[in-house]
Amino acid sequence: MNQPQYITGYLKWAIALTAALGAILEVIDTSIVNVALTHMQASLGATVTEIAWVVTGYAIANVILIPLTAWLGDFFGRKAYFIFSLVGFTLASILCGLSVNLPMLVISRILQGLCGGGLLAKGQAILFQTFPPHEQGVAQAVFGVGVIAGPAIGPTLGGYLTDTLGWRWIFFINLPFGILATLMAWLFLPKDENKSNNTKVDWWGIILLTVAVGSLQALLEEGEQEDWFSSNFIRTLAIAATVGMALFIWRELTTRTPAVDLRVLRYRSLSAGSIYSGILGMGLYGTLFVVPIFAQSILDFSATQTGFLLAPGALSSAVVMILLGKISTKVDARILIAIGAIGSALVMFDLSNISPQTGTDQLFWPLVMRGGVTVLMFLPLSLATLGALPKQAVSAGSGFYNLTRQLGGSVGIAALTSLLSQREAFHRAVLLTHLTPYDFATNERLQTLTATFQSKGMDVVTAQQQALASLSQIVDTQAAVLSFADVFRVVGVAFLCSLPLLMFLGKGGKGAKAPAAH
């Protein structure tokens, strides 16, 4: 059997930088808008529910396109499709910045998500098809720096641009980098030689995928706000997602020209790695979602301050990623992933010791450690999942792998948001059982607060009312802190429970062979 041909010399590193830049653009724009939503809401006259679709629309479009990237790359050509995605993403970013009303902004974000979906999965597939196995570690490290640091960089950059130049610049900033990435792709990516000869399009597969994945993503994005299954809208989405997914799987397994090649899941390492990727997405995106909420709601941080709180962790990820890239192909990936999972769990358990007095100093090292140990899962998992696949299966495999991480992040954010709300209500109810007129400590605290307000010139009745309000606020804060601690513990336990999946992964090291197909 002929050995696969790989690109040599400086060109392969230029390709790596091109793929990494495209991925960074896509990943950062997933989170960069979160800190600017209130500014957009005021500028466009939208409600909280309406402005949320700026995030939801992008996420839905993104997850719909990711599984289709392998087919689109084969149909149009790898280079042509990657350049088209970059140009489309850049133009859509300009439209977002120029939007004069909410519908225009949401439609532009959907277009941005559709084009961005091709940058992440296709960029990673390009690297696996460009570099030989013994160089995959360094190549994937270059690519992974942006992917794993992007969710932390996004809020930092978004907060700074919004506070200094206005929210529209979080989109305009993509213009110079989009142009640069497009020129690099045009210059460095090799010409398309093996486009698919089959011109038949699996429209039913695409439609069913859109219904299934789009409904699932919308359910996860809007579930908490709509009170989950008490809402007819959420129940309809759940039915559409279930029925659509069943029909999609049946269609893709029975048609001769599937839009998404599900048969690639016969490789055991891809199946197990994709499941683990979902868990990694829950931990990676879920934690980066919870920490800013804690900082802003409990510590009263601004968007910019919150971004700078996360920045050292992003820098830690980048440094560890580069160092790990040099040894990752020489060490059993499962060992590195296990160390990363256990390390992440320990960091989560450390963060669960937070209190109302917790500040930047107490959060700094846990967040730096979280950034470092997460890399020990991310990079080796990519190599163990995709590195041993046959070259012709890498593109489809990369689509599944990145899809599960994106959906895992959505599931994690939805689950942790719901858990936060439920545990906060639980802890508040428990704390209130101790606040009775017959409790000595409660009465003493009320008397102290009342005296404090009286010393500021309030009459007795007003001072007592203010004391009760202050005590209620203290209870709310303590209940919120306890609920955040519960969330960190749950994420830590999830990492530990994921360890048995490592038995199904490949070694991912130098000379790894394609895993058995089942």
HELIX and SHEET records of a PDB file:
HELIX    1   1 TYR A   10  SER A   31  1                                  22    
HELIX    2   2 ASN A   34  ALA A   36  5                                   3    
HELIX    3   3 LEU A   37  LEU A   44  1                                   8    
HELIX    4   4 VAL A   48  ILE A   51  1                                   4    
HELIX    5   5 TRP A   53  LEU A   65  1                                  13    
HELIX    6   6 ILE A   66  LEU A   68  5                                   3    
HELIX    7   7 THR A   69  PHE A   76  1                                   8    
HELIX    8   8 ARG A   78  LEU A   98  1                                  21    
HELIX    9   9 LEU A  102  THR A  130  1                                  29    
HELIX   10  10 PRO A  133  GLU A  135  5                                   3    
HELIX   11  11 GLN A  136  THR A  164  1                                  29    
HELIX   12  12 TRP A  169  PHE A  172  1                                   4    
HELIX   13  13 ASN A  174  PHE A  188  1                                  15    
HELIX   14  14 TRP A  203  GLU A  222  1                                  20    
HELIX   15  15 TRP A  228  SER A  230  5                                   3    
HELIX   16  16 ASN A  232  THR A  254  1                                  23    
HELIX   17  17 LEU A  262  ARG A  266  5                                   5    
HELIX   18  18 ARG A  268  SER A  297  1                                  30    
HELIX   19  19 ALA A  303  GLY A  325  1                                  23    
HELIX   20  20 ALA A  333  LEU A  351  1                                  19    
HELIX   21  21 THR A  360  LEU A  386  1                                  27    
HELIX   22  22 LYS A  391  ALA A  393  5                                   3    
HELIX   23  23 VAL A  394  LEU A  432  1                                  39    
HELIX   24  24 PHE A  440  SER A  455  1                                  16    
HELIX   25  25 VAL A  460  CYS A  497  1                                  38    
HELIX   26  26 LEU A  499  PHE A  504  5                                   6    
END                                                                             
